[in-house]
Amino acid sequence: MRRAATALLTGAVLLAAGCTAGERAAAREPGAAASKPPAAAQAPAGETPDGTLLVADFGADTVTFVDPERGAFDSVEVGTAPYGLAVGADGRAWVATAEGVAVVDTRARERLALVPYETDGLGEPTGGEYRGGGMGIALSPDGTRAYVGVNRPGTNGTVEVVDTRTLRVTGSAEVGRRPFDVDVSRDGREVYATGHDSYDVTVVAADSLRTRRVEVAPYGTEGGLGSWLKPHYTAVRADGRLLLPFEGERLAVVDPATGATRIERMTANTHQHGTALTPDGTLLVVGTGPIDAAEDAAASLTVRTPDGRERVIALDGPHEDVTASPDGATAYVTGGFTRDGYWNGITVVDLATGETHRLAAGERPLGIAVL
């Protein structure tokens, strides 16, 4: 089987866990831009306008504010190597950095606080894909808690709970290795941490912080830490099922209550990372590009309707994460990427026509939200 053979070959070459060819460089390593983005937009007067995009600059210590028509116009220093972010109804953004969770007033465009982690074994704050500290992050539906996945290099991670009123860590739960993504059920009762290097989703009860591990490995776990065939990001469907794409070939549909997994076919045939759902339940999945250029397709955005029909829209070069406009008409795909080949911008995708264009957007942007 092609995928199994690729996993074994990769496992023999890689020296450390991850979805990279052993990249351990600092986050400020220069990116390889596939094309020159447009000039920066002028910062608007007064409060940040609704509809502005906010990205986490994994290649800097900042978040960048982006006009969806003209590009980046401002940035705010938040902490070392920011990864994921979440924005509440009050306009505050919660940003997972290597140092702690940064709290940003997105209207005034200023950092309000930095909440340090309580997890041990993180090492000094640094950049690079394997750095210790925050990765995925999500807010409870009522906005009273932020849940951040904290990577402990070389071992299992945690989910820390931050009280959004007191700005203190109120608890933590042990989860899988390298929690790429954190999501919350629609009723707020459960938190889901996607463990990239442990082939799993850890289900965390929000009230007790008790955990259950659900293995998600549609290709199996052969190849271990060196395999490419691992979970990355998760979308939570309206019925509570978890959606985890793999390689543009298989979609794992997981019932978190029972751990039962159904596999559905996908069509992009490319390594996949970021996911998002539009308001009507359409699934967006970022294809980062091929594992094996001789057999796999290039970077793309999969647009999958709730009945399973797919369109695959070509993207120019690697990308990482995605979000959708509130009306579901437009997708915004970050060019940061956790591996080599990233670029400093966003691809804007018209989901009706498939037309794309690029915007300047910070330094190796990963996480993204619409304000």
HELIX and SHEET records of a PDB file:
HELIX    1   1 ARG A    2  VAL A   13  1                                  12    
HELIX    2   2 HIS A  196  SER A  198  5                                   3    
HELIX    3   3 GLY A  224  GLY A  226  5                                   3    
SHEET    1   A 4 GLY A  71  GLU A  77  0                                        
SHEET    2   A 4 THR A  62  ASP A  67 -1                                        
SHEET    3   A 4 LEU A  53  ASP A  57 -1                                        
SHEET    4   A 4 PRO A 365  VAL A 370 -1                                        
SHEET    1   B 4 LEU A  85  VAL A  87  0                                        
SHEET    2   B 4 ARG A  92  ALA A  96 -1                                        
SHEET    3   B 4 GLY A 100  ASP A 105 -1                                        
SHEET    4   B 4 GLU A 110  PRO A 116 -1                                        
SHEET    1   C 4 GLY A 133  LEU A 139  0                                        
SHEET    2   C 4 ARG A 145  ASN A 151 -1                                        
SHEET    3   C 4 THR A 158  ASP A 163 -1                                        
SHEET    4   C 4 ARG A 168  GLU A 174 -1                                        
SHEET    1   D 4 PRO A 179  VAL A 184  0                                        
SHEET    2   D 4 GLU A 190  GLY A 195 -1                                        
SHEET    3   D 4 ASP A 200  ALA A 205 -1                                        
SHEET    4   D 4 THR A 211  GLU A 215 -1                                        
SHEET    1   E 4 ALA A 235  VAL A 236  0                                        
SHEET    2   E 4 LEU A 242  PHE A 246 -1                                        
SHEET    3   E 4 ARG A 250  VAL A 254 -1                                        
SHEET    4   E 4 THR A 261  ARG A 265 -1                                        
SHEET    1   F 4 HIS A 271  LEU A 277  0                                        
SHEET    2   F 4 LEU A 283  GLY A 289 -1                                        
SHEET    3   F 4 SER A 300  ARG A 304 -1                                        
SHEET    4   F 4 GLU A 310  ALA A 314 -1                                        
SHEET    1   G 4 VAL A 322  ALA A 324  0                                        
SHEET    2   G 4 THR A 330  THR A 334 -1                                        
SHEET    3   G 4 GLY A 345  ASP A 350 -1                                        
SHEET    4   G 4 THR A 356  ALA A 360 -1                                        
END                                                                             
